[in-house]
Amino acid sequence: MASLITPVSCKSGVVILSNFSIYGEEWAMDLAIEDEEYKHFEMTADANSLIFKEDISSFAGGQARVRAKWDNTVGARLPNNKQVWLDATGTGWLGYTSLVGFIVTYRVINIRPAVSLASPGGAMYDFDLRIRSCLYSFAGP
């Protein structure tokens, strides 16, 4: 019988951008491979006289979205001194914990500050990162 996998509590998630910790709520990242099809003269037909295009593979790209709380302490206000501003770049950590997660290089491409007028304590901001490189790590940032 297969052993059961115990789910990990993600309450210890960590987001660090350019050495600044973000008071985050959640993060999500999409990574994808882009294949480029090409034709060339050395290709041969199959048994049905069909020629299938080849692929150039391993072009990768990605985007991440981070949702964070407004941090109203001195020196920690949204968002430019936390390295969260349009076109900011750097190296960051999207972690499940402080040791397990992804080391990424990024560029900030979008930010969305928001607040609930009925609940000022619910101030949030979201931002999107264009991922330039990504490495899964068990050793932390």
Secondary structure, 3 states (H helix, E strand, C coil): CCCCCCCCCHHHCEEEECCEECCEEEEEEEEEEEEEEECCCCCCCCCCCCCCCEEEEEEEEEEEEEEEECCCCCCCCCCHHHCCCCCCEEEEEEECCCCCEEEEEEEEEEEEEEEECCEEEEEEEEEEEEEEEEEEECCCC
